[in-house]
């Protein structure tokens, strides 16, 4: 999931994008609360904001009411509350948007050396429920075990022979960066072994991103990442640079939907393409 640190926008292909946001992988907990009817949504929201501040959280982004609507911040209803959307659609609202009047805050803190993120959505009472409703999401990132998605040289050769291309998920980068992480070494070793064993093979190293961020930024990022892989193969493994091409195609060749985090994770990849 992604934690917004700024307003959202719709990309040309229709996906909702938050240019300022943090991708979080790990334990995600979601809670739904109804406040007492004699409490206002504003009071509930301010109490959450105060409590987060007192707990040492740094505020990332906050919006209220119409500002949230303009920022494309929507309340993520749990399933048992989302059902009335059909009722709203039947009453003439084609979007079923019964959740527009919200206040939102995202915040971050560090606990025992790990980042913790909190998002609170506080909705005004309406005809579906008669009290302020809150969805609270707590995201606790957990480091993914890396170095386990390595494709051996023999499998690389078979994949190229069969399809002319092969997808690699064993090359790792930090978000928005083009420096190859050390845990990528196992996959780089196998790529170098393939190219050393087959000295006439020429390949393009193609970098891919998801749709998060501006297209021009992603184009440049994917190109730099491809160039980083080529530079490592030529410098560290002495592969002839004439046998390698670096190409970045941003998010324009997805292998999965960019509407979900799981799909976006598949789209963030490096490919080898036989030339």
C-alpha positions in Angstrom: 0.0 0.0 0.0 1.0 3.7 -0.3 0.7 6.3 2.4 -0.2 9.7 0.9 1.9 12.7 1.8 0.1 15.0 -0.6 -3.0 15.2 -2.8 -3.8 12.7 -5.5 -4.4 13.0 -9.2 -5.7 10.9 -12.0 -3.1 9.7 -14.5 -4.0 9.8 -18.2 -4.9 6.1 -18.2 -7.3 6.7 -15.3 -5.3 5.3 -12.3 -5.3 7.3 -9.1 -1.7 8.5 -8.4 -0.2 10.1 -5.3 3.0 11.8 -6.4 4.0 12.4 -2.8 3.6 9.1 -1.0 5.5 6.3 0.7 5.1 2.6 -0.4 4.8 0.4 2.6 5.2 -3.4 2.6 4.7 -5.3 5.9 1.9 -5.6 8.4 -1.2 -3.6 7.6 -3.9 -3.3 10.3 -7.3 -1.6 9.7 -9.8 -0.6 12.3 -13.4 0.9 12.1 -14.9 2.9 14.9 -18.2 4.8 15.4 -18.0 7.6 17.8 -20.8 8.5 20.3 -23.6 10.4 18.6 -23.0 13.5 20.8 -19.5 13.9 19.5 -18.7 15.8 16.3 -16.5 14.5 13.5 -14.3 17.6 13.9 -13.8 16.9 17.6 -12.9 13.2 16.8 -10.5 14.3 14.1 -8.7 16.8 16.3 -8.4 14.3 19.1 -6.7 11.9 16.7 -4.4 14.6 15.5 -3.5 15.6 19.0 -2.9 12.0 20.1 -0.6 11.3 17.2 1.4 14.5 17.9 1.7 13.6 21.6 2.9 10.1 20.6 5.8 11.6 18.6 4.4 11.2 15.1 5.3 13.6 12.4 2.4 14.7 10.2 2.8 13.9 6.5 -0.5 15.2 5.1 -3.8 16.5 6.3 -7.0 17.7 4.6 -10.6 18.4 5.6 -13.9 18.1 3.8 -13.9 19.8 0.4 -10.1 19.9 0.4 -10.0 16.1 0.8 -12.5 15.8 -2.1 -10.3 17.9 -4.3 -7.2 15.9 -3.2 -9.1 12.6 -4.2 -8.9 11.3 -0.6 -11.6 8.7 -0.1 -12.5 6.8 3.0 -11.6 3.0 2.7 -14.8 1.5 4.1 -14.7 -2.0 5.5 -16.9 -4.5 3.6 -19.8 -4.4 6.0 -20.1 -0.6 5.6 -19.3 -0.5 1.9 -22.5 -2.3 1.0 -24.7 0.9 1.1 -22.8 2.2 -1.9 -25.3 0.3 -4.2 -28.1 2.0 -2.3 -26.4 5.4 -3.1 -26.1 4.5 -6.7 -29.8 3.5 -6.9 -30.7 6.8 -5.4 -29.1 8.6 -8.3 -25.4 9.0 -7.3 -23.6 7.0 -10.1 -20.4 6.9 -8.1 -22.0 5.7 -4.9 -19.9 8.3 -3.1 -21.4 8.3 0.3 -17.9 8.9 1.8 -16.9 12.3 0.5 -17.3 14.4 3.7 -14.1 13.2 5.4 -11.1 14.6 7.3 -7.8 12.8 6.7 -4.4 12.7 8.3 -1.3 10.6 7.6 1.6 10.5 10.1 4.9 8.7 10.6 7.0 7.7 13.7 10.0 5.6 14.3 9.7 2.8 16.9 12.6 0.5 17.8 14.4 1.6 14.6 11.4 0.8 12.3 9.0 3.3 10.7 5.4 3.1 11.6 2.7 4.9 9.6 -0.9 5.8 10.6 -3.7 7.1 8.4 -7.0 8.3 9.9 -10.2 9.0 7.9 -13.0 10.6 9.9 -16.3 10.8 8.2 -19.3 13.0 9.0 -22.5 11.4 10.1 -25.0 10.7 7.3 -28.2 8.8 6.6 -26.3 5.5 6.7 -24.9 5.9 10.2 -25.8 8.6 12.7 -22.4 9.2 14.3 -18.9 10.1 13.2 -17.1 7.1 11.6 -13.4 6.5 11.6 -11.2 4.2 9.6 -7.8 3.9 11.2 -5.0 2.2 9.2 -1.7 1.3 10.9 1.2 0.3 8.6 4.3 -1.3 10.0 6.9 -1.9 7.3 8.8 -5.2 7.5 11.9 -5.7 5.5 11.3 -8.1 2.7 13.6 -11.1 2.5 15.6 -10.5 -0.7 18.1 -12.4 -2.7 15.6 -15.3 -3.0 14.3 -14.4 -6.5 17.4 -15.4 -8.5 17.1 -16.9 -11.9 20.1 -19.1 -12.8 22.1 -18.7 -16.0 20.6 -21.9 -17.5 17.1 -20.7 -16.9 18.0 -17.3 -18.4 19.3 -19.0 -21.5 16.1 -21.1 -21.8 13.9 -18.1 -21.3 15.6 -16.1 -23.9 15.5 -19.0 -26.4 11.8 -19.6 -25.8 10.4 -16.0 -25.5 13.2 -13.7 -26.6 12.9 -12.0 -23.2 12.9 -12.8 -19.5 11.7 -10.9 -16.5 14.0 -10.4 -13.5 12.8 -9.6 -10.0 16.2 -10.1 -8.4 17.6 -6.7 -9.1 16.8 -4.3 -6.3 16.6 -0.5 -6.0 15.3 1.8 -3.3 12.2 3.8 -4.2 13.0 6.6 -6.6 16.7 5.6 -6.8 18.9 4.1 -9.5 21.7 2.7 -7.3 21.7 -1.1 -7.4 21.3 -2.6 -3.9 24.0 -5.2 -2.7 21.4 -8.0 -2.4 21.2 -7.9 -6.2 24.6 -9.6 -6.5 23.3 -13.1 -6.9 21.2 -12.2 -9.9 24.0 -10.1 -11.4 26.3 -13.1 -11.0 24.0 -15.3 -13.1 23.5 -12.6 -15.8 27.2 -12.3 -16.1 27.6 -16.1 -16.2 25.1 -16.3 -19.1 26.9 -13.6 -21.1 30.3 -15.2 -20.4 29.2 -18.7 -21.5 27.5 -17.4 -24.6 30.0 -14.8 -26.0 27.9 -13.9 -29.1 24.8 -13.2 -27.2 23.7 -9.5 -27.2 20.9 -8.3 -24.9 19.0 -5.1 -24.0 18.6 -4.4 -20.3 15.2 -2.8 -20.0 14.0 -1.0 -16.9 10.3 -0.8 -16.0 8.4 1.1 -13.3 4.8 1.3 -12.1 2.5 4.3 -12.7 3.3 6.0 -9.3 4.9 9.3 -10.1 5.0 11.5 -13.2 5.6 9.7 -16.5 8.7 11.8 -17.4 10.2 11.1 -14.0 9.6 7.4 -14.3 11.0 7.4 -17.9 14.3 8.9 -16.6 14.4 6.6 -13.6 13.8 3.4 -15.6 16.6 4.5 -18.0 19.0 5.2 -15.2 18.3 1.9 -13.6 18.9 0.0 -16.9 22.2 2.0 -17.3 23.2 1.1 -13.8 22.8 -2.7 -14.6 24.8 -2.3 -17.8 27.5 -0.3 -16.0 27.8 -3.0 -13.4 28.0 -5.8 -15.9 30.7 -4.0 -17.9 32.7 -2.7 -14.9 32.5 -5.5 -12.4 32.1 -8.5 -14.7 34.1 -7.3 -17.8 31.3 -7.9 -20.2 31.8 -6.1 -23.5 29.7 -3.0 -23.6 29.0 -3.5 -27.3 26.9 -6.5 -26.4 24.6 -4.5 -24.0 22.0 -1.8 -24.5 20.2 0.1 -21.7 16.6 1.1 -22.3 14.0 2.5 -19.9 10.3 2.3 -20.8 8.8 3.7 -17.5 5.3 2.2 -17.0 4.4 1.7 -20.7 4.7 -2.1 -20.8 2.9 -3.4 -17.7 2.6 -7.1 -17.0 -0.2 -6.5 -14.3 -2.7 -3.9 -13.2 -1.3 -0.8 -11.7 -4.5 -0.4 -9.6 -3.2 -2.7 -6.8 0.1 -2.8 -4.9 0.6 -6.4 -5.9 0.2 -5.5 -9.5 2.6 -2.5 -9.2 5.2 -4.8 -7.6 5.1 -7.0 -10.7 5.5 -4.0 -13.0 8.6 -2.8 -11.2 11.2 -5.0 -12.8 14.2 -5.4 -15.1 14.0 -7.5 -18.2 16.6 -9.0 -20.5 15.7 -8.9 -24.2 17.7 -10.8 -26.8 19.0 -8.6 -29.6 
